[in-house]
Amino acid sequence: MLPADHFALFDLPQQFALDARALDDAYRAVQAHVHPDRFAAAGEAQKRVAMQWASQTNDAYQTLRQPLKRAIYLLHLRGVEVQAENNTAMEPAFLMQQMEWRERIEDAAASRNVGELDALGRELRDDARVRFEKLASLLDSRSDQAAAEAVRQLMFIERVTDEVGTQIERLDQ
C-alpha cells in the first residue's frame, strides 16, 4: 500500500523547502524496490502492482521536484485548492503588471526585438525567484490563502515566460 502522500513516500518532511539531493536519493531508493524490471518473473498481478507503484513514484517525484507543483500539492494536502481556472481575481497591481508584460511582448515581437524579449525573460525569472521566496514564507507560516494567490501569480508568470520563449524562437527562425 502506498504512503498517504508524496512526502511520506520519500520519507521527507511535509514542507515547501526541500533538499533536492535527498529527494533524488529517496526517489532512486524507492524506484530500486518498485521498478517493474524487478518483477519480470512475477505473476501478472504482481507486475501490475509494480507498474502502478512505479508510475505513482514517478508522479510523486515530478510533483515534488518542481517548486510550483510542490506548492500546489502542499496546499492540496492542507485542503486548499488553487483553482487557477475558476479564481482569476488578483490584486490590482499584479493585473497592471500583467498588462505591461503583455504589451512589452507584443511590442518586442512586432519590432522583432529579441534583445527586449531576452531582457523581459530575465526580468520575469527574477520576479518569479522573489515570488517563490515569498511563497515559501507564506507556506511556512501557514498563510494558505495568500499562498494560493501567490501560486496563481506564479502560474501566470510561468505562462508569460513561456510566451517570451516562444516569441524568441519564432523570431530566431
Residue frames as a rotation matrix with the C-alpha (Angstrom) as fourth column:
MET 1
0.578 0.816 0.000 0.00
0.816 -0.578 0.000 0.00
0.000 0.000 -1.000 0.00
LEU 2
-0.125 -0.616 0.778 1.30
0.577 -0.683 -0.449 3.46
0.807 0.392 0.441 -0.95
PRO 3
-0.706 -0.159 -0.690 2.01
0.678 -0.435 -0.593 6.03
-0.206 -0.886 0.414 1.76
ALA 4
0.193 0.912 -0.362 -0.62
0.771 -0.369 -0.519 8.70
-0.607 -0.179 -0.774 2.38
ASP 5
0.915 0.113 -0.387 1.24
-0.095 -0.872 -0.480 11.41
-0.391 0.477 -0.787 0.50
HIS 6
0.775 -0.630 0.041 4.23
0.131 0.097 -0.987 12.09
0.618 0.770 0.158 -1.75
PHE 7
0.201 -0.725 0.659 6.36
-0.827 -0.486 -0.283 13.41
0.525 -0.488 -0.697 1.10
ALA 8
0.409 0.024 0.912 5.80
-0.720 0.623 0.306 10.26
-0.561 -0.782 0.272 3.16
LEU 9
0.999 -0.031 0.039 6.62
0.049 0.754 -0.656 8.09
-0.009 0.657 0.754 0.13
PHE 10
0.397 -0.908 0.138 10.11
0.203 -0.060 -0.977 9.59
0.895 0.416 0.161 0.09
ASP 11
0.396 -0.175 -0.902 10.35
0.913 0.183 0.365 9.98
0.101 -0.967 0.232 3.89
LEU 12
-0.666 -0.542 0.513 10.65
0.520 -0.830 -0.202 13.76
0.535 0.132 0.834 3.60
PRO 13
-0.652 0.449 -0.611 9.13
0.441 -0.431 -0.788 16.45
-0.617 -0.783 0.083 5.82
GLN 14
0.079 0.799 0.596 5.85
0.996 -0.094 -0.006 17.86
0.051 0.594 -0.803 4.54
GLN 15
0.302 -0.071 -0.951 7.12
0.270 -0.950 0.157 21.36
-0.914 -0.304 -0.268 3.77
PHE 16
0.984 0.124 -0.127 7.86
-0.068 -0.395 -0.916 23.59
-0.164 0.910 -0.381 0.79
ALA 17
0.251 -0.962 -0.105 11.62
-0.967 -0.254 0.014 23.83
-0.040 0.098 -0.994 1.35
LEU 18
0.962 0.122 0.246 13.09
-0.097 0.989 -0.109 20.62
-0.257 0.081 0.963 0.03
ASP 19
-0.043 -0.998 0.046 16.56
-0.547 0.062 0.835 19.16
-0.836 0.011 -0.549 -0.18
ALA 20
0.527 0.290 -0.799 16.77
-0.850 0.152 -0.505 18.26
-0.025 0.945 0.326 -3.88
ARG 21
-0.447 -0.774 -0.449 19.57
-0.730 0.606 -0.317 15.75
0.517 0.186 -0.836 -3.30
ALA 22
-0.775 0.233 0.587 17.57
-0.365 0.592 -0.718 13.99
-0.515 -0.771 -0.374 -0.56
LEU 23
0.328 0.935 -0.134 14.58
-0.624 0.108 -0.774 13.83
-0.709 0.338 0.619 -2.91
ASP 24
0.280 -0.299 -0.912 16.70
-0.888 0.281 -0.365 12.40
0.365 0.912 -0.187 -5.74
ASP 25
-0.771 -0.637 0.010 18.28
-0.576 0.689 -0.440 9.82
0.273 -0.345 -0.898 -3.42
ALA 26
-0.489 0.671 0.558 14.92
-0.380 0.412 -0.828 8.81
-0.786 -0.616 0.053 -1.96
TYR 27
0.468 0.655 -0.593 13.42
-0.808 0.045 -0.588 8.53
-0.359 0.754 0.550 -5.44
ARG 28
-0.112 -0.598 -0.794 16.20
-0.799 0.529 -0.285 6.21
0.590 0.603 -0.537 -6.60
ALA 29
-0.898 -0.222 0.379 15.83
-0.425 0.654 -0.625 4.09
-0.109 -0.723 -0.682 -3.46
VAL 30
-0.063 0.953 0.295 12.07
-0.461 0.234 -0.856 3.70
-0.885 -0.190 0.424 -3.91
GLN 31
0.480 0.222 -0.849 12.45
-0.877 0.097 -0.471 3.04
-0.022 0.970 0.241 -7.64
ALA 32
-0.565 -0.764 -0.310 15.01
-0.745 0.634 -0.206 0.33
0.354 0.115 -0.928 -6.89
HIS 33
-0.810 0.300 0.504 12.32
-0.192 0.676 -0.711 -1.50
-0.555 -0.672 -0.490 -4.90
VAL 34
0.076 0.991 0.106 9.34
-0.040 0.109 -0.993 -0.97
-0.996 0.071 0.048 -7.18
HIS 35
-0.348 -0.225 -0.910 10.78
-0.852 -0.330 0.408 -0.87
-0.392 0.917 -0.077 -10.69
PRO 36
0.653 0.755 -0.058 8.82
-0.697 0.570 -0.435 -3.24
-0.296 0.324 0.899 -12.95
ASP 37
0.200 -0.656 -0.728 12.03
-0.660 0.459 -0.595 -4.92
0.724 0.599 -0.341 -14.15
ARG 38
-0.702 -0.450 0.552 12.43
-0.710 0.387 -0.588 -6.43
0.050 -0.805 -0.591 -10.68
PHE 39
-0.161 0.767 0.621 9.12
-0.470 0.494 -0.731 -8.21
-0.868 -0.410 0.281 -11.20
ALA 40
-0.296 -0.014 -0.955 9.76
-0.953 0.063 0.295 -9.59
0.056 0.998 -0.032 -14.69
ALA 41
-0.802 -0.064 -0.594 9.39
-0.136 0.988 0.076 -13.18
0.582 0.141 -0.801 -13.46
ALA 42
-0.842 0.521 0.139 6.44
-0.149 0.023 -0.989 -12.44
-0.518 -0.853 0.058 -11.18
GLY 43
-0.365 0.815 0.449 2.79
0.868 0.472 -0.152 -13.12
-0.336 0.335 -0.881 -11.88
GLU 44
-0.316 0.305 0.898 0.59
0.661 -0.608 0.439 -10.71
0.680 0.733 -0.010 -13.79
ALA 45
0.753 0.650 -0.103 -1.00
0.507 -0.472 0.721 -9.26
0.421 -0.595 -0.685 -10.64
GLN 46
0.405 -0.694 -0.595 2.42
0.652 -0.237 0.720 -8.50
-0.641 -0.680 0.356 -9.10
LYS 47
-0.557 -0.595 0.579 3.61
0.829 -0.356 0.431 -6.95
-0.051 0.720 0.692 -12.36
ARG 48
0.118 0.713 0.691 0.54
0.601 -0.605 0.522 -4.73
0.791 0.354 -0.500 -12.47
VAL 49
0.875 0.166 -0.455 1.04
0.481 -0.401 0.779 -3.61
-0.054 -0.901 -0.431 -8.85
ALA 50
-0.042 -0.975 -0.219 4.73
0.765 -0.173 0.621 -2.91
-0.643 -0.141 0.753 -9.54
MET 51
-0.477 -0.074 0.876 3.80
0.781 -0.492 0.384 -0.85
0.402 0.867 0.293 -12.58
GLN 52
0.583 0.761 0.284 1.30
0.486 -0.607 0.628 1.16
0.651 -0.228 -0.724 -10.52
TRP 53
0.668 -0.422 -0.613 3.88
0.571 -0.238 0.786 1.75
-0.477 -0.875 0.082 -7.78
ALA 54
-0.393 -0.888 0.241 6.50
0.833 -0.232 0.503 2.83
-0.391 0.398 0.830 -10.30
SER 55
-0.195 0.416 0.888 4.04
0.695 -0.580 0.424 5.15
0.692 0.700 -0.176 -12.03
GLN 56
0.830 0.556 -0.031 2.90
0.392 -0.543 0.743 6.74
0.396 -0.629 -0.668 -8.79
THR 57
0.349 -0.802 -0.485 6.50
0.705 -0.116 0.699 7.06
-0.617 -0.586 0.526 -7.63
ASN 58
-0.542 -0.530 0.653 7.38
0.837 -0.410 0.362 8.88
0.076 0.742 0.666 -10.85
ASP 59
0.222 0.727 0.650 4.37
0.518 -0.652 0.553 11.16
0.826 0.214 -0.522 -10.47
ALA 60
0.867 0.076 -0.493 5.25
0.492 -0.300 0.817 11.93
-0.086 -0.951 -0.298 -6.85
TYR 61
-0.075 -0.987 -0.145 8.84
0.825 -0.143 0.546 12.69
-0.560 -0.079 0.825 -7.79
GLN 62
-0.481 -0.063 0.874 7.85
0.741 -0.562 0.367 15.02
0.468 0.825 0.317 -10.64
THR 63
0.586 0.776 0.234 5.40
0.466 -0.559 0.686 16.83
0.663 -0.294 -0.689 -8.35
LEU 64
0.810 -0.277 -0.516 7.89
0.453 -0.262 0.852 17.38
-0.371 -0.925 -0.086 -5.54
ARG 65
-0.144 -0.951 0.275 10.80
0.930 -0.035 0.366 18.20
-0.339 0.308 0.889 -7.86
GLN 66
-0.441 0.059 0.895 9.08
0.578 -0.745 0.334 21.25
0.687 0.665 0.295 -9.37
PRO 67
-0.960 -0.064 -0.273 8.52
0.268 -0.498 -0.825 24.09
-0.084 -0.865 0.495 -6.88
LEU 68
-0.623 0.781 -0.036 5.22
-0.768 -0.603 0.217 25.31
0.148 0.163 0.975 -8.34
LYS 69
0.030 0.617 -0.786 3.75
-0.276 0.761 0.587 21.80
0.961 0.200 0.193 -8.46
ARG 70
-0.574 -0.308 -0.758 5.09
0.591 0.485 -0.645 21.14
0.566 -0.819 -0.096 -4.96
ALA 71
-0.971 0.236 0.044 3.36
-0.214 -0.764 -0.609 24.28
-0.110 -0.600 0.792 -3.63
ILE 72
-0.240 0.929 -0.283 0.07
-0.833 -0.047 0.552 23.33
0.499 0.368 0.785 -5.28
TYR 73
-0.047 0.170 -0.984 0.34
0.138 0.977 0.162 19.80
0.989 -0.128 -0.069 -3.87
LEU 74
-0.844 -0.325 -0.427 1.20
0.458 -0.020 -0.889 21.06
0.280 -0.946 0.166 -0.37
LEU 75
-0.760 0.639 0.123 -1.80
-0.649 -0.731 -0.210 23.40
-0.044 -0.239 0.970 -0.45
HIS 76
-0.033 0.740 -0.672 -3.97
-0.565 0.540 0.623 20.48
0.824 0.401 0.400 -1.63
LEU 77
-0.399 -0.187 -0.898 -2.81
0.487 0.786 -0.380 18.42
0.777 -0.589 -0.223 1.35
ARG 78
-0.961 0.019 -0.274 -3.90
0.225 -0.517 -0.826 21.31
-0.158 -0.855 0.493 3.58
GLY 79
-0.182 0.979 0.090 -7.33
0.845 0.203 -0.495 21.36
-0.503 -0.014 -0.864 1.97
VAL 80
0.170 0.169 -0.971 -6.74
-0.200 -0.959 -0.202 24.48
-0.965 0.228 -0.129 -0.13
GLU 81
0.199 -0.047 0.979 -7.33
0.884 0.439 -0.158 24.20
-0.423 0.897 0.129 -3.86
VAL 82
-0.708 -0.596 -0.379 -5.60
0.366 -0.769 0.525 26.81
-0.604 0.233 0.762 -6.00
GLN 83
0.267 0.919 0.292 -8.50
0.714 0.014 -0.700 26.88
-0.647 0.395 -0.652 -8.51
ALA 84
-0.644 -0.622 -0.444 -6.48
0.150 -0.673 0.724 28.77
-0.750 0.400 0.527 -11.12
GLU 85
-0.798 0.378 0.469 -9.14
0.543 0.115 0.832 28.10
0.260 0.919 -0.297 -13.76
ASN 86
0.160 0.985 -0.066 -12.01
0.861 -0.107 0.497 29.44
0.482 -0.136 -0.865 -11.65
ASN 87
0.699 0.040 -0.714 -10.35
0.555 -0.660 0.507 32.04
-0.450 -0.751 -0.483 -9.46
THR 88
0.092 -0.653 0.752 -8.79
0.900 -0.269 -0.344 34.72
0.427 0.708 0.563 -11.62
ALA 89
0.927 0.249 0.281 -9.16
0.103 -0.889 0.446 37.56
0.361 -0.384 -0.850 -9.12
MET 90
0.055 -0.957 -0.286 -5.79
0.959 0.130 -0.250 39.11
0.277 -0.261 0.925 -8.41
GLU 91
0.150 -0.061 -0.987 -4.54
0.611 -0.779 0.141 42.23
-0.777 -0.624 -0.080 -6.73
PRO 92
0.927 0.363 -0.091 -4.78
0.170 -0.624 -0.763 45.33
-0.334 0.692 -0.640 -8.97
ALA 93
0.337 -0.876 -0.344 -1.02
-0.740 -0.473 0.479 45.94
-0.582 0.093 -0.808 -9.01
PHE 94
-0.468 -0.509 0.723 -0.41
0.001 0.817 0.577 42.45
-0.884 0.271 -0.381 -10.39
LEU 95
0.412 0.689 0.597 -3.13
0.689 0.193 -0.699 42.92
-0.596 0.699 -0.395 -13.01
MET 96
0.873 -0.169 -0.458 -1.41
-0.343 -0.879 -0.330 46.13
-0.347 0.446 -0.825 -14.15
GLN 97
-0.134 -0.985 0.111 1.92
-0.644 0.171 0.746 44.30
-0.754 0.028 -0.657 -14.26
GLN 98
-0.113 0.193 0.975 0.32
0.477 0.871 -0.117 41.59
-0.872 0.451 -0.191 -16.42
MET 99
0.852 0.505 0.135 -0.85
0.375 -0.410 -0.832 44.16
-0.365 0.759 -0.538 -18.93
GLU 100
0.559 -0.723 -0.405 2.59
-0.708 -0.671 0.220 45.78
-0.431 0.163 -0.887 -19.05
TRP 101
-0.350 -0.712 0.609 4.29
-0.250 0.697 0.672 42.43
-0.903 0.083 -0.422 -19.69
ARG 102
0.193 0.519 0.833 1.84
0.684 0.537 -0.493 41.54
-0.703 0.665 -0.251 -22.44
GLU 103
0.958 0.148 -0.244 2.34
-0.034 -0.789 -0.613 44.94
-0.284 0.596 -0.751 -24.13
ARG 104
0.175 -0.973 -0.148 6.11
-0.761 -0.229 0.607 44.56
-0.625 0.007 -0.781 -23.95
ILE 105
-0.323 -0.234 0.917 5.87
0.240 0.917 0.318 41.13
-0.915 0.323 -0.240 -25.58
GLU 106
0.585 0.644 0.493 3.63
0.654 -0.016 -0.756 42.44
-0.479 0.765 -0.430 -28.34
ASP 107
0.870 -0.279 -0.407 5.83
-0.385 -0.899 -0.207 45.49
-0.308 0.337 -0.889 -28.97
ALA 108
-0.100 -0.981 0.165 9.07
-0.632 0.191 0.751 43.49
-0.768 -0.029 -0.640 -28.97
ALA 109
-0.170 0.102 0.980 7.62
0.501 0.866 -0.003 40.82
-0.849 0.490 -0.198 -31.25
ALA 110
0.813 0.559 0.166 6.23
0.439 -0.400 -0.805 43.43
-0.383 0.727 -0.570 -33.65
SER 111
0.763 -0.583 -0.280 9.59
-0.638 -0.748 -0.182 45.19
-0.103 0.317 -0.943 -33.85
ARG 112
0.797 -0.417 -0.437 11.48
0.167 0.848 -0.503 41.87
0.581 0.328 0.745 -33.93
ASN 113
0.176 -0.697 0.695 13.47
-0.752 -0.551 -0.362 42.96
0.635 -0.459 -0.621 -30.88
VAL 114
0.445 -0.073 -0.893 14.95
0.283 0.957 0.062 39.75
0.850 -0.281 0.446 -29.48
GLY 115
-0.655 -0.755 0.022 17.10
0.270 -0.262 -0.927 41.75
0.705 -0.601 0.375 -27.03
GLU 116
-0.459 0.588 0.666 13.98
-0.804 -0.594 -0.030 43.22
0.377 -0.549 0.746 -25.43
LEU 117
0.599 0.687 -0.411 12.40
-0.476 0.718 0.508 39.77
0.644 -0.109 0.757 -25.21
ASP 118
-0.009 -0.702 -0.712 15.58
0.479 0.622 -0.620 38.40
0.878 -0.346 0.330 -23.60
ALA 119
-0.834 -0.301 0.462 15.55
-0.174 -0.651 -0.739 41.27
0.523 -0.697 0.491 -21.09
LEU 120
0.020 0.931 0.366 11.89
-0.912 -0.133 0.387 40.64
0.409 -0.341 0.846 -20.31
GLY 121
0.531 0.123 -0.839 12.60
-0.009 0.990 0.139 36.92
0.847 -0.066 0.527 -19.84
ARG 122
-0.514 -0.788 -0.339 15.34
0.437 0.100 -0.894 37.73
0.738 -0.608 0.293 -17.32
GLU 123
-0.694 0.330 0.640 13.02
-0.604 -0.750 -0.268 40.18
0.392 -0.573 0.720 -15.55
LEU 124
0.391 0.905 -0.165 10.28
-0.700 0.409 0.585 37.55
0.597 -0.113 0.794 -15.33
ARG 125
0.260 -0.372 -0.891 12.69
0.383 0.887 -0.259 34.93
0.886 -0.274 0.374 -13.95
ASP 126
-0.814 -0.565 0.136 13.95
0.145 -0.425 -0.893 37.42
0.562 -0.707 0.428 -11.33
ASP 127
-0.333 0.792 0.511 10.38
-0.860 -0.478 0.181 38.32
0.388 -0.379 0.840 -10.39
ALA 128
0.549 0.542 -0.636 9.48
-0.305 0.839 0.452 34.63
0.778 -0.054 0.626 -10.10
ARG 129
-0.269 -0.737 -0.620 12.50
0.453 0.472 -0.756 33.96
0.850 -0.485 0.207 -7.87
VAL 130
-0.883 -0.014 0.468 11.40
-0.337 -0.675 -0.656 36.73
0.326 -0.737 0.592 -5.47
ARG 131
0.044 0.992 0.117 7.82
-0.915 -0.007 0.403 35.47
0.401 -0.125 0.908 -5.51
PHE 132
0.327 0.010 -0.945 8.97
0.078 0.996 0.037 31.89
0.942 -0.086 0.325 -4.77
GLU 133
-0.764 -0.621 -0.178 10.83
0.271 -0.058 -0.961 33.19
0.586 -0.782 0.212 -1.72
LYS 134
-0.626 0.625 0.467 7.64
-0.769 -0.595 -0.234 34.93
0.131 -0.506 0.853 -0.58
LEU 135
0.319 0.757 -0.570 5.62
-0.620 0.621 0.479 31.79
0.717 0.201 0.668 -1.33
ALA 136
-0.219 -0.484 -0.848 7.96
0.349 0.772 -0.531 29.71
0.911 -0.412 0.000 0.85
SER 137
-0.973 -0.148 0.180 7.46
-0.087 -0.485 -0.870 32.16
0.216 -0.862 0.459 3.70
LEU 138
-0.245 0.962 0.124 3.67
-0.938 -0.268 0.220 32.11
0.244 -0.062 0.968 3.25
LEU 139
0.344 0.351 -0.871 3.59
-0.250 0.928 0.275 28.31
0.905 0.123 0.407 3.26
ASP 140
-0.562 -0.635 -0.530 5.88
0.376 0.374 -0.848 28.10
0.737 -0.676 0.028 6.29
SER 141
-0.956 0.218 0.198 3.62
-0.291 -0.585 -0.757 30.48
-0.049 -0.781 0.622 8.21
ARG 142
-0.666 0.715 0.211 0.54
0.697 0.698 -0.164 28.55
-0.265 0.038 -0.964 7.00
SER 143
-0.299 0.548 -0.781 -0.91
-0.364 -0.822 -0.438 31.63
-0.882 0.154 0.446 5.28
ASP 144
-0.516 -0.008 0.857 -2.52
0.480 0.825 0.297 29.24
-0.709 0.565 -0.422 2.84
GLN 145
0.599 0.772 0.214 -4.98
0.634 -0.294 -0.715 31.57
-0.489 0.564 -0.665 1.11
ALA 146
0.639 -0.468 -0.611 -2.24
-0.531 -0.843 0.090 34.12
-0.557 0.267 -0.786 0.44
ALA 147
-0.445 -0.814 0.374 -0.02
-0.287 0.525 0.801 31.25
-0.849 0.249 -0.467 -0.72
ALA 148
-0.008 0.533 0.846 -2.74
0.753 0.560 -0.346 30.13
-0.658 0.634 -0.406 -3.16
GLU 149
0.908 0.287 -0.305 -2.84
0.075 -0.827 -0.558 33.69
-0.412 0.484 -0.772 -4.56
ALA 150
0.149 -0.944 -0.294 0.95
-0.707 -0.310 0.636 33.65
-0.691 0.113 -0.713 -4.90
VAL 151
-0.436 -0.252 0.864 0.74
0.259 0.885 0.388 30.32
-0.862 0.393 -0.320 -6.73
ARG 152
0.542 0.706 0.456 -1.80
0.681 -0.051 -0.731 31.72
-0.492 0.707 -0.508 -9.20
GLN 153
0.792 -0.328 -0.516 0.50
-0.434 -0.896 -0.097 34.67
-0.430 0.300 -0.851 -9.85
LEU 154
-0.251 -0.949 0.189 3.48
-0.541 0.300 0.786 32.36
-0.803 0.095 -0.588 -10.38
MET 155
-0.084 0.304 0.949 1.43
0.614 0.766 -0.191 30.25
-0.785 0.567 -0.251 -12.76
PHE 156
0.912 0.408 -0.033 0.72
0.252 -0.622 -0.741 33.37
-0.323 0.668 -0.671 -14.81
ILE 157
0.423 -0.836 -0.351 4.39
-0.735 -0.543 0.407 34.38
-0.530 0.086 -0.844 -14.77
GLU 158
-0.349 -0.520 0.779 5.31
0.002 0.831 0.556 30.88
-0.937 0.196 -0.289 -15.96
ARG 159
0.388 0.580 0.717 2.90
0.750 0.254 -0.611 31.20
-0.536 0.774 -0.336 -18.90
VAL 160
0.953 -0.064 -0.296 4.24
-0.183 -0.900 -0.396 34.66
-0.241 0.432 -0.869 -19.82
THR 161
0.039 -0.997 0.070 7.82
-0.633 0.029 0.773 33.39
-0.773 -0.074 -0.630 -19.59
ASP 162
-0.215 -0.031 0.976 6.90
0.488 0.862 0.135 30.53
-0.846 0.506 -0.170 -21.92
GLU 163
0.779 0.576 0.247 5.30
0.521 -0.376 -0.766 33.04
-0.349 0.726 -0.593 -24.29
VAL 164
0.607 -0.664 -0.437 8.51
-0.624 -0.739 0.255 35.10
-0.492 0.118 -0.862 -24.32
GLY 165
-0.343 -0.765 0.545 10.47
-0.246 0.633 0.734 31.95
-0.907 0.118 -0.405 -25.20
THR 166
0.157 0.507 0.848 8.03
0.733 0.515 -0.444 31.11
-0.662 0.691 -0.290 -27.97
GLN 167
0.958 0.199 -0.208 8.36
0.042 -0.811 -0.583 34.61
-0.285 0.550 -0.785 -29.44
ILE 168
0.184 -0.966 -0.183 12.16
-0.710 -0.259 0.655 34.41
-0.680 0.009 -0.733 -29.31
GLU 169
-0.367 -0.281 0.887 12.10
0.245 0.891 0.383 31.04
-0.898 0.358 -0.258 -31.10
ARG 170
0.567 0.682 0.462 9.73
0.665 -0.047 -0.745 32.42
-0.487 0.730 -0.480 -33.71
LEU 171
0.895 -0.236 -0.378 11.98
-0.344 -0.905 -0.251 35.42
-0.283 0.354 -0.891 -34.36
ASP 172
-0.032 -0.979 0.201 15.14
-0.572 0.183 0.800 33.30
-0.820 -0.089 -0.566 -34.46
GLN 173
0.142 0.138 0.980 13.80
0.492 0.850 -0.191 31.20
-0.859 0.509 0.053 -37.33
